[in-house]
Amino acid sequence: MSYPGVPPGGPDVLPWTQAAATGELQHPKKKKKKKKVAPPLEDPMQQETEAAEPQPGKGVLLPGKGIEGPEEEVQLPGKGIEGPEEEVELHTGAPDIKAAAAAAEPQPAIWVQITGKGVQQPGEEAHLHTGATDMMERTMCEVAEVMGYLKCTKLKYQNIFTANRKVPLSDLLSVLGLRDLQGGKLTLSSFLEINNYNYTVSDTPQVLHQLPWTFLEKLMMSNLNARNIQCDQPMYRSSFTHDTEYSDVVNPLDLITALFHCADPFLQQEMVSKMSVCQFAVPLLLPNCDTKKSTLMLWAMRDIVKNYKPHSSSSDGKFVEGRIIEMNIPMVSFVRVSKSSLSKSQTLNSLMSSLSQHNEAFIHRDTECGDVPRKISNGLVEVSWYLPSGNKNIDIFTQPVAMANLRGDSRLFETQVSFLCQTSAAVFIFSDDLEVDFSPFTNLQAELFLVSNSQNKNYNVEKLKEECRKYNRNNQKNNRITEIIRNKQNKHEFVNMLRFYVKGIVENECVKTNMFNLEDLARDCDIFVDHDFSGCRNGKKSAEEISAMVKDVVSFKEEQLPLHGTIWKEISQLEKERCRLKNANKEQGIEHYKASLTIQEQKLRQKQQRYDLSHAMAKFIAGISQPNAECLYFLKWLKMGLDTLTRHDLVTLRQQYKDCCNQNPQNKELIKKLDEEISNCSLGPEHFFRELGQIYECACCLPQDDPAREQVQHLPRLCAQMLLDGFPVELVDGDASNIPMKWISAVLTELHRLVNNKSRILVLTVLGVQSTGKSTLLNTMFGVQFAVSSGRCTRGAFMLLMKVSEELRAELQCDFIMVIDTEGLKSPEMASLDISYEHDNELATLVIGLSDITMINVGLENITEMKDVLQIAVHAFLRMKEVGKKPRCVFVHQNVSDMSAHDKNMRDRNKLVEQLNEMTQTAAKMEKKEANTKFTDVMKYDLDKDCYYIPGLWHGTPPMAPVSHGYSEAVYELKKSLIHLLKHDNTQCNYAIEFLKLANSLWNAVKFENFIFNFKNSLAADAYLDLCTHYNNWEWTFQSEMNKWLVSKEIMISNFGMTRKNVEISQLQTILKDVLDEVSKKLHEEEQEILNNLKQYFMNKDSKVGLVEKYRQDFKNSVNALTQYTAHSVRKRLEQAILIRSEMEKVASIKNKQTDIIETKVMDLIKRCREKAAALSKGDLSIEFDKMWSDIMPELSNFKLQQTDVHQNAYYILKGNLSEKGGHVSEMLSKVKLRTCGQGEFTVKADWLSIWTDVNAETTQHVIKRQAVCDHFITECRNLIGHHIDVMKSKNTDYNDTYIKELLRTIDDQKLLSNECEASLKFYVIGFAAHDFQKAHNEFRSHNDPQEHLESSKSTFWEIFLALFNEKDLCLKKAQEFTKTCVKPAVQDYVSRYLVLMITDEMKTGDEAVKFNTRINFQFAILKQLLEEHSFEKYKSYTTSYEPFVKDWIKQQIIKRMSTSGQLPQLEKQLLSDIVSKINQVITSSEENNRSAGGKDIKAFIQQFCSSLQDKLVIPRDALDIFMILISVDTEQFSFYLKEFIKDMEESLVQDYDRRSNSSHITERIEQLPSKPDDLLFSSVCGCGHQCPFCGAPCEAGGQGHTTHFSSMHRPKAFGRYIGLWHDSKQLDTNVCTTSVISDHKFKNSKTKGEYHPYKEYRALYPEWEIAGDASVEASDYWKYVMMKFNKELAEAHKAEPADIPEEWKTLTQEDALTALKKAFNIRVTSFL
């Protein structure tokens, strides 16, 4: 364990104490050398008192003055040796030294030199303590080695000092571990640092090093037992007494004095304040035992504020409140001369305390460790005050009085006595000495009282009185001594007698002391004043220059701090109105109203800008710009000065208010005015910082290049430094109820920089009603300095930073703990206002949203009050859950006196939880989140552990009541629990930058009434974007794996039975079943992979998973949806592959039969020709072959492909589809001629609408909207038809009726059409579809006609016939043919198939990946490019034909990317290289297998080749069949030639790829691919495809299975008119969805049945959409700019009148639009550079 001020790893036993224990000398300034250790010294007190012959390592005892015989060997007379029994001890380390005393008498505070023959070298000395009272130094000398023995062992500290002997200050500081902190090095900020010792402080420290920190920790928590501490189990013995009972204890006064010598002035001030709160006496004069000088502690006492009520003859006595050093209070001093058997301090405590309320203000001999001899605190003057409460039955004195107490014998401290006598009304001298020397008290104004005890055995009353009479005769000032003698009275009677005299002094006219005026007197007395140094003086001077300007607080603020007054309040109101739009005129457009609000705000800002920097603010900025220490002094002086001024005004106003209420209650106006003045009369540094913030915000509204803007850029850094120094900074302006967000953001940004980005923050907040001690709780808990004062409560919210120590940072995972003190809820000032609940709700939501732990401060007995507070808290907690934050809640019940309340109130806590559950259900219903049924659903709360009971603050009746010991102990336990929670609650901290984002988003959110749907947290957005990015990567991995698997299966199906003839169709169905089973397993594996990744993501505590926790289920649903969608897509493609293979087999079957017949005829012809005797020439053979060919053709003409009438098939399919639409539709179908449908343009007719809807509005508008919908469907169907025809051509397959059915399903999926409109649309679509499919079918029949196929194959058969007849080797020719007709097309097909995946993968993972990794980035990239191109036609296409536009945009991005640096050829060559390598491997393998089988069957070789590559290559069936005709070649020779031709083929293709690298060829190449990469990318980034029901903005939610749609960039509803929204006006609608949903405006459409419906309740109709309220005026500036630029064109396109563009929109620039775009999508700019 480490302690502040002690070096890490430092020893628990100091070097000199260790040496003392071992007898080994260790010089403090030299490195310890390893030597033989001499035997330990015996305790000299146990030895004989006479001189003895010294032994090695033994001490020589030299008796002192008490030796009677003059002939004794050693005698050291001299006044330095006081007592006859005093002894001195000398360790010589030599065996035979005969010590002899020096000739000179020893003097006080000097060394006595003893010489002896054991000292070898001249000049060497051994030093000896004589025991003189004034000796201050300890011996650490070295003596030369003598006769081979060790160096001289040093004087042993144990038992060496007598009770009256003093030690150097540095020695005691070393014992306490404070030596390195001497001189003010212990700072307040370092002490307030959160470390392990803060919350593990023990009542019983184990070593003396822990003693100061235990005391300080307890003192800062206002613990009454702070002074009652001592070591429990000493680890070493280092006492300053000769009594072993006190071997490891220090007098509390010495401890306090030592700490004041080490503390910096700010810590001294805080210590004095805390001591005063505990009713401890505080240092008035602090002694330094080294310099014999004292310090007047005026600065330290300046922060003590007291209030009291003096007794008055009238019944309405006034309370007095102020700084204690500024009050005129008589002071009575108490001193001791020589010895006194009466305990002066104990008597003082009794004097100031009643029997019912005893305070131990002064430490006395019966206090724990109070009888330990003091070492450094003699000469200390303490002061305490008695302050009356105004109650005669309680008060001891009717007027305030200060009691000063001088520690030690006053004869030794003439300076202190002189000071006290000149400042006191009376001095009470305690002494039993019969020969009192009264000379120090001569010629002084103070009354003198001699207090003595007659029960002392040496007491002689007559002698004492004679000394007093002697003094009275000699005193010329007539301040006679009054004797107060304690005879046989008991303690109570004696104290009453003293009180009688004190009352007589303070209640009569007497000298009253204003400590503020003691500076000059102190300097005259040679006493240092603690604020007498340049830094403090400069700070005071600067502060007083400002304070001197304040004549009237209200006027001062209006003149010197004008920016944050009325103007700032008006700006704040405008900001909220712009969010809530409560006063929007329904006749006026919302955007016009918002624009007018913005103009008003701009005017107010301009009004601010017209103000020059006031003199007060100029001085304030100069003050905080000073070096750090001077700046802090300045702020402290300013705070104290302003407090004094405002306190006086406040007292006056309160008295006027009281008089008015009592004497003239009917004057309501005057009462209201006084009430407002009371509220406005406060003035403190926070008001100057508010003004500073407004200066900064005002400058930020200026152009970037304005010099005034540059001049204020340093201000946030100054404030950030204040925050680091422990100064509370206002977060929420309590007067304006607003956050100056630009200012706060700049401050926290500078803070982040100042700490080198080490700004991780955890937040603690207290929430409760007003005046329940929230600030006091935080101050007590952490020792901080939030303002507390009865009747002057916190306004708004203040944040304060406490550093976390290095060793604790690793455990807490944070660098700072931020404590937020808040304004009380349900304040009387707000209770009368309509916005009271709203105000409390806003504040509660804000602080809970910012907090990691929220302390709910309630009173157990006030159940009504508690319910109100909790109702607000529950709403806030519920809202935080909805945005992904679930903070910890701790209930703190104050003013509970019964400390067993926790155990006794289990039943009450259970009841409380029931009530909280009810509140949660009620709040959830109000917030429309009924799924939350328990309090623990929305927050972390442990019924048993998170409930704390704290006693009342005061122990007794103020103003003399100290803080309750139970209170401070309970608060300490609470503090330990909070730190423990932060360590073990897995709380995720935020950096300062993230915290300000959260604060910004949260504050924007609370300005809206409907919070949940309007929260747009940038941190949550970052977290959501991160989750989307990860999910999209997982999703793409899933899709990529499935696509690769699917391609391989499609190839396998295409190759099925390729080398066999007459494949049965039933075998293909078996293959399909097996593949579908396999796809189910594959999909399950890939699905589990994503789910595992998702689970791991949410287990990762380093990410902001809490902010996106609510989306976990959505993404799980998305995984399921992705799996189902992929399963459907894969099944469809596999079925299509089987269908294609089946159709191919039908054609192949015909061709195979023809080929078999021809092969038989050719072989027969060869046989006949060879049997002829005469040799046949080539011409003869040709004649024979032609004759055979002519004879066989009639036989083969019977093999034909079936003709299909597509129109007829389509008609019957359409008839079945419309069978349930009613008789009217059947009648329409009966009149339709499908062959003539689909020609020309499709036009929606007005008479169709009467059946579609009953909305009474303009028919033209309906027709336009229905036409847009139908045009969209027609385009979609044309695209689908084109896709099917492309597949038919590329796969050489025939038409199938499923194509028509799919088109009908596409239209059926849309439910927006009337029956007539739907039927007409289907007639039109199926008409042109049947025409296109019929044409494609005819082309297929023509291309695959068996007769034509035979004719084209005639030459091949002729060549084979000729070669076989002549018995030629065809290896070279067949290898070339196989490569050209079979392998090359298959390789090109392979490259094309996989090129799609590689292009898509490159776009998802390459340099352009940022555009495609999330839907949000995708939308940003499109809109950014649209803005740069500035084309209305493209905007129109984007908004009206979203999918086609986006697909084309993706295609252009692909072309652009593939055209860069030959990207496409590189991908093609990579794929080519891979497949060629695989082909060569297969050739080699097939050759070896064929050779090992002992055969040279070329057909077996080809079959094995095709089988090995069946999942890679699709070899053309026709070409392979032709190649296999009558083939008979050598296998080895064929494989050799084949490899060579494969090599040539690769080189040829590479050259071809390199030639076709320009954009036109790339475009053509992409168009020719079997599937389109733009389709794959579109399906990956287009999302669910849903669009905003008002403006048409696309959904950006991640995954496919989300239940809520949202868009970051909504637009004016004029862009979405085609969706089905309309207004009665013919003008384009400028209102933006995000504005409409927070307004009182209404809409109507088909969903509303023609009735107007409130926008605020849009979710009743569109529950799946979440439209966030416009959090700022800039959020939709992008679309405002677009509409402003293209207003006329848009109106023409929609056949409407141009919109009335708000004036504010006309000022927008392209840069503004881009900025708004980045803001809306929360884009990091560098990602898109």
Disulfide bonds with the S-S distance in Angstrom:
none
